[in-house]
Amino acid sequence: MELIFRDDAYARSCTATVTSVDERGIRLDRTVFYANSGGQPGDTGVLRYPGGAVTIVDTVKGDNGPDDIIHVPAEGARLPVEGAPVEAEIDWERRHRFMRMHTLLHLVCAVVPGSITGAQIGFDRSRVDFNVPTESLDKEAISAAINRLIEADHAVAPRWITDAELEAQPELVRTMTVKPPVGYGRVRLLDIDGVDLQPCGGTHVTHTGEIGPVEVVKIENKGKQNRRVVVALKD
């Protein structure tokens, strides 16, 4: 399957062909729909086909490698048949907000030292969990540092390295719980110019300025050294 969002997160729709339909959902030969992974929710939207349309309520990973994506239809919907041409269109407003949020979480990681123990992207609030002591985190200082990075409008772009290059640079992997998929020859990185570089398969804005003003809502104690930094967009 061709994953258009990997190289163009701003693509809102594409033409495609249905390759299979089963109890889990619909597979296409190419898609703009991002599947739920890495803390980022799966896209929603619509698939239009000759004679009808089906609402997609979620997009999830299949079991056949990182390129296997399943479009989950609304319950009871009339589905296209295998081989049917479709136009796949995402809910752009929802996706773009997640793009801003996801890039914001990378800035949080750049500002807060320590290993990442978890993350979740939400529409209203998002969070990153860190393995750090409580006294090392100051809400106002973190907010100010992140907003400075946003105002500086750093370029944001994906790039690829080989499995061997990642193995030679283990410091690129900051997550303790989720490791990037290896064994496929290459690994996708997100590069925020001069700010952050780490493996990531999600969708992002192209410049930090597109995120807009943000705030650190709260810092929570989630364990002996596990601290949750909750952030929100200020719009």
C-alpha positions in Angstrom: 0.0 0.0 0.0 1.2 3.5 -0.9 1.1 5.7 2.2 0.8 9.2 0.8 0.8 10.9 4.2 4.4 9.8 4.8 5.7 12.3 2.3 2.8 14.7 2.1 0.9 15.2 5.3 -1.1 18.0 3.6 -2.8 15.7 1.1 -6.4 15.7 1.9 -7.7 13.2 -0.6 -6.6 10.7 -3.2 -8.0 8.2 -5.7 -7.5 4.6 -5.0 -8.7 1.1 -5.6 -10.2 -1.3 -3.0 -7.9 -4.3 -2.6 -9.9 -6.1 0.1 -13.0 -5.9 2.3 -13.4 -8.0 5.4 -14.9 -7.9 9.0 -12.1 -5.5 10.1 -12.7 -2.9 7.3 -11.4 -1.8 3.9 -7.9 -1.9 2.5 -6.9 0.3 -0.5 -3.8 0.2 -2.8 -3.0 3.8 -1.6 -4.3 6.1 1.1 -4.1 9.5 2.7 -5.6 8.1 5.9 -3.1 7.8 8.9 -3.6 4.7 11.1 -3.7 5.0 14.9 -0.1 4.6 16.1 2.6 6.4 18.1 0.0 8.1 20.2 -1.7 9.8 17.2 -5.3 8.8 16.6 -6.3 7.3 13.3 -7.9 9.5 10.7 -11.7 9.7 10.0 -13.3 10.8 6.8 -15.2 9.3 3.8 -14.6 6.9 0.9 -16.7 7.7 -2.2 -17.3 5.0 -4.8 -19.6 4.6 -7.8 -23.1 4.5 -6.5 -22.3 5.4 -2.9 -20.1 6.6 0.0 -19.0 5.2 3.3 -18.1 7.1 6.4 -14.7 6.0 7.9 -14.9 6.3 11.7 -11.3 5.1 12.4 -8.1 4.0 10.7 -6.0 1.2 12.3 -2.9 -0.9 11.6 -3.3 -4.3 10.1 -1.2 -7.4 10.9 0.9 -7.5 7.7 3.7 -5.0 8.4 3.8 -1.2 8.8 2.2 -0.5 5.4 -0.9 -2.5 6.2 -3.7 0.0 6.9 -7.4 -0.7 7.5 -10.2 1.9 7.0 -12.9 1.1 9.6 -16.4 1.9 8.2 -19.4 3.1 10.2 -21.5 0.3 11.6 -24.1 -0.9 9.1 -22.6 1.0 6.2 -22.9 -0.3 2.6 -19.4 -1.1 1.5 -17.6 -0.9 -1.8 -16.6 -4.2 -3.4 -13.0 -5.4 -4.1 -11.7 -3.7 -7.2 -13.9 -0.6 -6.9 -12.4 2.8 -7.6 -12.8 5.2 -4.6 -12.0 8.7 -3.6 -10.5 8.7 -0.1 -10.9 12.0 1.8 -9.9 12.7 5.4 -11.5 15.0 7.9 -8.9 17.7 7.3 -9.7 20.0 10.3 -9.3 17.1 12.7 -6.1 15.9 11.1 -4.5 19.3 10.9 -5.1 19.8 14.6 -3.4 16.5 15.3 -0.5 17.5 13.1 -0.1 20.7 15.2 -0.4 18.7 18.4 2.1 16.0 17.3 4.7 18.5 16.3 4.1 20.3 19.6 4.9 17.1 21.5 8.3 16.9 19.8 9.0 20.4 21.1 8.1 19.3 24.6 10.6 16.4 24.2 13.2 18.9 23.0 12.7 21.1 26.1 12.3 18.4 28.8 15.3 16.2 29.4 14.9 12.5 30.1 13.5 9.4 28.6 9.9 9.3 27.3 7.6 6.7 29.0 4.5 7.5 27.1 2.6 10.0 24.9 -0.9 10.6 23.7 -2.3 13.2 21.2 -5.7 14.6 21.8 -7.9 17.1 20.1 -8.1 19.5 23.1 -5.1 18.4 25.2 -2.0 16.2 24.6 0.6 14.8 27.0 4.1 13.3 27.2 5.3 11.3 30.2 9.0 11.5 31.2 11.2 9.5 33.5 12.5 12.6 35.5 12.3 13.8 39.1 9.5 16.2 40.0 11.8 19.1 41.0 13.4 19.3 37.6 10.2 20.5 35.8 8.8 24.0 35.9 5.5 24.6 34.1 6.1 28.3 33.3 9.7 27.8 32.1 8.7 24.9 29.9 5.8 26.9 28.4 8.1 29.9 27.7 10.7 27.7 26.1 8.2 25.9 23.8 6.6 29.1 22.7 10.1 30.5 21.8 10.7 27.5 19.6 7.3 28.0 17.9 7.9 31.7 17.3 11.3 30.9 15.8 9.4 29.0 13.1 11.9 26.1 12.7 11.5 24.0 9.6 10.0 20.5 10.1 10.5 17.6 7.7 10.7 13.8 7.7 13.8 12.0 6.5 14.9 8.4 6.4 17.9 6.5 7.7 18.8 2.8 7.4 18.4 0.3 10.2 22.2 0.2 10.5 22.4 3.9 10.9 19.8 3.9 13.7 21.6 1.0 15.4 24.8 3.2 15.3 22.9 6.1 16.9 20.9 4.7 19.8 20.6 8.1 21.4 18.0 9.0 18.7 15.5 6.7 20.4 14.2 8.4 23.5 11.1 6.3 24.1 11.3 3.6 26.7 8.1 1.8 25.9 7.7 2.0 22.1 10.5 1.3 19.7 10.6 2.3 16.0 9.8 -0.6 13.6 13.1 -2.1 12.3 13.8 -5.0 10.0 12.3 -3.3 6.9 15.6 -1.6 5.8 14.9 1.9 6.8 13.4 4.1 9.6 11.6 7.4 9.3 12.8 10.3 11.4 11.2 13.6 12.2 13.7 16.5 11.9 12.9 19.8 13.5 15.8 21.8 12.3 18.3 22.5 15.1 15.8 21.4 17.7 14.8 17.7 17.7 15.6 14.5 15.7 14.0 11.2 16.6 12.1 8.3 14.9 8.5 9.1 14.2 6.0 7.9 11.6 3.3 10.5 12.3 2.0 13.5 10.5 3.4 17.0 11.2 3.2 20.6 10.1 6.2 21.9 8.0 7.2 24.8 10.4 6.9 25.2 14.1 5.2 28.6 13.7 2.1 26.8 12.3 1.4 25.3 15.7 0.5 28.6 17.2 0.7 29.7 20.9 0.5 26.9 23.4 0.4 26.4 27.2 1.6 23.8 29.6 -1.7 23.1 31.4 -0.3 21.0 34.2 2.5 18.7 35.3 1.3 15.5 37.0 3.1 13.0 39.2 2.4 9.5 37.7 4.9 7.5 39.7 8.3 7.5 41.5 10.0 9.4 38.7 7.2 9.5 36.0 6.0 13.0 35.3 3.2 13.8 32.8 3.4 17.1 31.0 0.0 18.1 29.6 -0.2 20.8 26.9 -2.9 22.5 24.9 -3.2 24.8 21.9 -4.4 28.3 22.8 -7.1 28.6 20.2 
